[in-house]
Amino acid sequence: MSHSPILKWSIAAFSTILLAGCAYLPSDGALGGRVDNAALTSKTVSQDELFTGLALVDLSADVIERIPGHGPSKLNSSFGLSKGSPPLTKIVIGDTIVITIFESAEGGLFLSAGQVGRTGNYVQIPAQTVDSSGSIYVPFAGNVKVIDRTLSQVGSEIERKLQDRAIEPKVVVSIQSREDNRVSVLGEVGSPSQIPININGDRILDVIAKAGGIKHPGYESYVKLTRAGKSESVYFNAITENAQENIYVRPDDTIYVYREPLSFVALGAFGGDSQFTSRRIPFESETVSLVEAVGKSGGLNDNKADARQVFVYRLEERSALSNMAVDLSSFPQGAPLIPTVYRVNFRDASMLFGAQLFKMRDKDVLYAANAGSVELSKFLSVIRDLGSTALVTRATGNITID
């Protein structure tokens, strides 16, 4: 018996395909090797250069206690004016000014005999609008510069100019109306518009309320304040919960309310069925604990997950890690944020309580590693497939043709 040349050629071709491996299998795109070969230039890195390094922190009661709250920048620390009196009101062009002059005795400059003691022993100068000259006229005091000055400063100057003519004059200066005293409230509010500011001062929540309030839940809403070219953002709920963040607004401020649903990404051995896929998962509430995040991800997969190796990836504040006594000497001194991996051991029954206190943050990555037995099973599966292929090849090689 002899082998047919055609059969020998077929066996050789089949062996070549096996050796080529996945290169001849269907795929959704170009294979990595082909991309490398087609590149005219490339910049590759070694395994130890892939990132700047990670800080691995095992979750414990002490660590959880030292993890700080997190959110966008604070308005008070950036702009101030959170407590006490509203910002000093200075007169600007376009303001309508009212001046009231009091005298303490009759027969003075403004009060004729018999008027002292009557209701309202004063005289009120007709309202004047501040024009481009920046001054107003006061009888017997002349022109008084008012632009970019406070009400009390203008009143004191008028008193000084009347001191030798009126009897113990006292002057009250007030702003009757202000055309340019407005703040723009835009974005996800009921009625985006320009809002007049109360002369006595309005805070952020005041003008947002005047604009119809926010349209979405507070935990999904952010407030960005832009003032004189500088912008800072804060959670809306941070303003309602912390009075120091509810700062006074100023003319020409822009307040932009926007929505950004909080979410985290779940990767790895989650889900009790094959339908689970790695995905971005919204918080759908103000806070989500680590336990809730695992639940939202479908729970740890009994057939795959290593309950001792569940990780949360995030950029953590350097100061927080230092407070946990983490050695950061290997990281650049000036780096305020450190790539950090928190490791959770759910085999420890007490960690289920601790994980309820660990709060997820927006853009966290939650990863459940495969158990070692799963990796072994994959390896054995490859060996089994290779063994089956060898048997097929051997059986094919024994075929003879008469």
Secondary structure, 3 states (H helix, E strand, C coil): CECCHHHHHHHHHHHHHHHHHHHHCCCCCCCHHHHHHHCCCCCCCCHHHCCCCCEEEECCHHHHHHCCCCCCCCHHHHHCCCCCCCCCCECCCCCEEEEEEECCCCCCCCCCCCCCCCCCCEEEEEEEECCCCCEEEECCCEEEECCCCEHHHHHHHHHHHHCCCCCCCEEEEEEEECCCCEEEEEECECCCEEEECCCCCCEHHHHHHHCCCECCCHHHEEEEEEECCEEEEEEHHHHHHCHHHCCECCCCCEEEEEECCCEEEEEECECCCCCCCCEEEECCCCCCEHHHHHHHCCCECCCCEEEEEEEEEEEEEHHHHHHCCCCCCCCCCCCCEEEEEEEECCCCCCHHHHHHHCECCCCCEEEEEECHHHHHHHHHHHHHHHHHHHHHHHHHHCCCEC
